[in-house]
Amino acid sequence: SSVIITGVPTKSYRLPTEWIQEHTTVVNVSSFKNVDEEALLKIPGVVYVPLVGKVTVAMLERNLMRLY
């Protein structure tokens, strides 16, 4: 995939970097660091967004509630 969004709410989860292709955008919306940033940035063309703000998280939660 060209965009990967993680949001796993646990410290023990790590996104396997071998699943990530070149030129992929990875966004972490979890409050935990679920991505090995050092290994991720070794992959050519990867764009990494390590955290999102509280407003983004609130809007994601609101949209999930609307879908329910």
C-alpha positions, 0 to 999 in steps of 0.5 A: 500500500502507498499509505499505512496508518497505525493506531494500535493503543499498546506499547508492545505492538510494532509495525513490521518494517518488512511489510513496507514498500518504497515510497510509502507514507506511514502515519502513526495516530496512536499515542504510542510509538508503534513504528521503528523510526530508524529502520523505517527511514532506511527504506527509500522514499518513505515519509513518516508522520510520527504523531498527530495532534489531539484535534485529529484524534478527536475528529477520528473518534467523532467520525468513528462514532458517526459510522456506528 
